[in-house]
Structure formats: structure tokens, C-alpha cells
């Protein structure tokens, strides 16, 4: 009435899932790029701080900034590995397969429990019937 004509097209669940997955991947890649930029700026600052300003000359390691940068490179490589390599191996298809396996295991366990329950119920009924027959035999 007061607003413009809005088309309310609903996305199919599959399309919505694809959209959410694409959004999550974009967010992962964006954070990786942010990590890389912060790494570059931080490394330059560490290189400037140590030799130029003389901060850190009292430390027991003379070129401590090199070790800090190497550790940071290692952490960045782990982040890169998680975003690009692990996502390939353990992506949506892997998650779907794992979900199906877990569902199948749960269904098998539920069917086993149902069989056990039915067996216990039938055993209890047989026992109750035998007890009833014994009571009938005892009473004249």
C-alpha cells in the first residue's frame, strides 16, 4: 500500500543452501585477505621497529622480529591451508556424506533397539501366559 511493489520470490531450499555456502566461502576468503594485509603491515612495522628505532636490543635474541615474522608466516599458511585445501577435501560433499553415514548408523541402532524391545515384550507376554496357566492349574 505505502511501499513500492515488492516481488517476494522465495528461494528454493537448495538455492538458499547454495547461497549460504557461497556467502560463507566469500567470508572465509575475505578474512584470509584481511589476515594477509595485517601480516604485511605488521611485518613491515616489526622490521622498522627493531633495527630503526632500536626497540628490542635488550632481548636475548638479536633478530627477534625475524622469528616473529616466521611464526606469523606459519600461522598464515595454516589459515590458507584451511580455506583453500581443507575446504576442497572436507567441503559440502564430505559433510553430506558424513551426515548420511551418521543417519544410517542411527537408523540401524534404532531398528536394533526396536527388535530388542519387541523381543523383550514377547518374552514377557510368554512368561505372563505361562504364569497364568500355572495359576489355573493350581486352582481347582
Protein Blocks (a to p, Z undefined) as FASTA:
>chain_A
ZZccdddddddfklmmmmmmmmmmmmmmmmmmmmmmmmmmmmmmmmmmmmmnopoklpmb
fblmlmmmmmmmmmmmmmmmmmmmmmmmmmmklmmmmmmmmmmmmmmmmmmmmmmmmmmm
mmmmmmmmmmmmmmmmmpZZ
